[in-house]
Amino acid sequence: MITFDVKDMTCGHCIKTITQAVLAVDPQADVQIDLPSHRVQIESASAVAELSQAIVQAGYSPVVTTGEPAISAPAKKAGGCCCH
């Protein structure tokens, strides 16, 4: 299980966007998201960096909290959630 902390995830739209981004990388992934704690847990055969990059490209700033050494996302690009 890979866990990301995604502080800029704020609403249901964010959950849907991140889930779709992960499933585009691995359609068999099990994605569990806890919005109040800003936690995204993914069970996947894909590499952590690949999943992190998909979330970044969706407009968010994931930080790995388990699974492998922490990888901070680059500065957030324009886009992401409509709420912030």
N, C-alpha and C positions, 0 to 999 in steps of 0.2 A: 504494500500500500504506500503510495506516494502522497504526501500531504503538503499543500501549499497554503500560505497565508496570503490572502488577497484583500488588502485593506480598502481598495477602491471599488469593491463589489458592494453595491448598496441596495439592490432591489431584485424583484423577480425577473426583470429584463436582463439584468447582469447574469443571473443564474442560467437563464436560457442561452445567452450568448456564449458563456464559458463552456457550458455543456456541449453545445453544437461545435465549438472549436476543438474540444477534446475528441469528440466522436468523429470529426473529420480526419483526425490523425489515426485513431484506433476505434473503428465502429463497434468493437467488442468490449470496449472499456466500460468499467462500472464507475460511474461518477456520483459521488455523494457530496452535497454542498450544505453547509450550515451557515446561513446568512448572518445570524447574530454574532457568531464568532469569526466570521470572514474566512472560514476554513473550507478548502476544497480537497477532498480525498479521492484519489483515483487508483483503481486497480487496473493495471494495464501492462502489456508486454513491451510497450514503447519506452524509449529512453526518457529520463527525467528532462533532459535539455530539450527534447523534441516537444514534449507536452508543455513545458514552460514557454517555449517559443510560440506555440499555438495560442496560448492565453495572452501573451504579449501582443501578438498580431491582432487579437480580438480587441485590444485597447486597454488591457489591464496590467497590473504590476505584481505578478506572483513572486513569492519568496518561498523557497523550499524549506520546510521545517522538519521533515523526516525523509528517510530513504537514501539520501546522499548528502555530501557537503552542501551547505547553503549556496544558492545561486541567486543573486539579486537581479531583478529585471532592469534593463536599461531605462532611462528616463521615459516616462509615458508619452506616447504619441497622441495626437489629436484623435478623438473618437471615443470608443468605449461606451459607457452608459449615458443615457440621455438625462440622467438625474444629477450629474455633477459637472 
